[in-house]
Amino acid sequence: CGRWGGDDFLLILPGVSLTRAATLAEKLQKRVKRLKVPWEGRQIAVTMSVGYAASVPGAGADTLIRLTDGGLLAAKSAGGGGIATVQ
């Protein structure tokens, strides 16, 4: 897991199926939604958009990242705070 850029983070899950990745994304998103960040006497809600993909046999890391980014863009375009995959 690491920061990919801006407010994007990359989590690599070797040997994890798309189904399991979706389950993990949902669990992580629920935990993030429960976070409240104190700021100037208020509690700020936190949201998270998730894009995920499975590696394509014979394709490189660039392809996997492009697919994952497509899912992230789809989740953000749907209003944010969602989960999407591109296959």
C-alpha positions in Angstrom: 0.0 0.0 0.0 1.3 3.4 -0.8 0.5 6.9 -2.0 0.2 6.9 -5.8 -0.2 10.7 -6.2 -2.4 13.5 -5.1 -5.1 11.9 -2.9 -4.8 8.5 -4.7 -3.4 5.4 -2.9 -2.5 2.1 -4.5 -3.1 -1.2 -2.8 -1.7 -4.4 -4.4 -3.3 -7.7 -3.4 -1.5 -10.6 -5.0 -3.6 -13.7 -5.5 -6.8 -12.0 -4.6 -9.9 -12.5 -6.8 -12.1 -9.6 -8.1 -14.8 -10.9 -5.8 -12.6 -10.8 -2.7 -11.2 -7.4 -3.8 -14.7 -6.0 -3.9 -15.4 -7.3 -0.5 -12.2 -5.8 0.9 -13.0 -2.5 -0.8 -16.5 -2.4 0.8 -15.1 -3.1 4.2 -12.4 -0.5 3.9 -14.9 2.1 2.6 -17.3 1.4 5.5 -14.4 2.0 8.0 -13.4 5.2 6.3 -17.0 6.5 6.3 -17.0 6.1 10.1 -14.0 8.4 10.5 -14.7 11.9 11.6 -11.8 14.4 11.4 -11.9 17.3 13.9 -11.5 20.6 12.3 -12.2 24.1 13.7 -14.6 22.7 16.3 -16.5 20.5 13.8 -16.3 16.9 12.7 -15.6 16.5 9.0 -16.9 13.3 7.3 -14.4 11.3 5.2 -15.4 9.6 1.9 -13.5 7.3 -0.4 -13.9 6.3 -4.0 -12.4 3.0 -5.0 -11.4 1.6 -8.4 -10.1 -2.0 -8.7 -9.1 -4.4 -11.4 -7.5 -7.8 -11.8 -4.3 -8.4 -13.7 -4.6 -9.5 -17.3 -2.5 -12.5 -18.3 0.4 -11.3 -20.4 -0.2 -7.6 -19.7 2.2 -5.5 -17.6 1.7 -3.3 -14.6 0.9 -0.3 -16.7 -2.2 -2.1 -18.0 -3.3 -3.1 -14.5 -2.9 0.5 -13.3 -4.7 1.9 -16.3 -7.7 -0.5 -15.7 -7.7 0.3 -12.0 -7.6 4.1 -12.7 -10.6 3.6 -15.0 -12.5 2.1 -12.2 -11.5 4.9 -9.9 -12.6 7.5 -12.4 -15.9 5.7 -12.9 -16.5 5.8 -9.1 -15.6 9.5 -8.9 -17.8 10.3 -11.9 -20.8 8.6 -10.3 -20.6 11.2 -7.5 -17.8 10.0 -5.4 -17.8 7.7 -2.4 -18.4 4.6 -4.6 -16.7 1.5 -5.8 -16.2 0.5 -9.4 -14.2 -1.9 -11.5 -13.2 -2.0 -15.2 -12.8 -5.4 -16.8 
